[in-house]
């Protein structure tokens, strides 16, 4: 590795990655001028729609894709730049794939021990069983992958990736083959395992709730670029762009107008803006209202019709429509079971008012 001082365990500095184009001699840039920093022991996530370049970045970090520009450093050492690519097997990077990539003819312990060939066989198997215990599979070592559930197989894959103590762990859509409930639960369990071992990890996913459940730092991606790199709370309440706000979900944009430099008026009333947001009087704006900004209140004079309902256990998610036709979302405790077509009282309680200048139609 080339020596390079760094304050972050993983650093990507203005990297470009391209693939061959449709015609000979041409190329298509998939990742453009992308930078991120991930501290030691932290869990990062690249979140975005399919085709935005998330998995390509993991492949570049792992050493499977060369860089056309920029630099990648791991633990202060340069592993990739346009003139140098450290071979993948020398990077001490572990990878967990979405299809688990377990060997069906090997026991679970043998799968975990597969990357420990530098150790005597008994020592490798003992270490493998120790890692299976750490991921909650104490008695699974002698069994085979097909005897385990999807969630258990993913834990075996995680144990295998962690057993050789990598400098960095990469997880490529690791929970996408699991059902929703198991996905969220396993994400929380994986987070606990990584934190307990002080592992630095980078995950890619298109699932917002999965990202929120596991990651310390999240980068929302679009077309090969990171639009915002932040924690989940800030992404949700202070999105930097309309795309970030919309992709995080559970909200709608409501038309409004600035009635004062730091106050906007919408159909549902007037809202005060944070100090960093200022508009000229009468400037058209779009106000983001999340489902948790709309509160059910029987005493409110504001009425909205229940258009649909989705039971979420402790809550209902209600898509609503006001008398003026404005669509809204409201998250309401499940003991308020309203019928579709019923009109309910609502009010806006927004502690973090998110606005953007109104996009003018062409």
Buried (B, 14 or more C-beta within 10 A) or exposed (E): BEEBEBEBBBBBBEBBBBEEEEEEEEEEBBBBBBBBBBEBBBBBBBBBEEEBBBBBBBBBBBBEBBBBBBBBBBBBBBBBBEEEBBEBEEBBBBBBBBEBEBEEEBBBBBBBBBBBEEBEEEEBBBBBBBBBBBBBBEEBBEBBBEEBEBBBBBBBBBBBBBBBEBBBBBBBBBBEBBEEEBBBBBBEBBBEBBBEBEBBBBBBBBBBBBBBBBBBBBBBBBBBBBBBBBEBEBBBBBBBEBBBBEBBEBBBBBEBBBBEEBBBBBBBEEBEBBEEBEBEEEBBBBBBBBBBBBBBBEEBEBEBBBBEBEEEEEBBBBBBBBEEEBBBBBBBEEEEEBEEEEBBBBBBEBEBBBBBEBEEEE
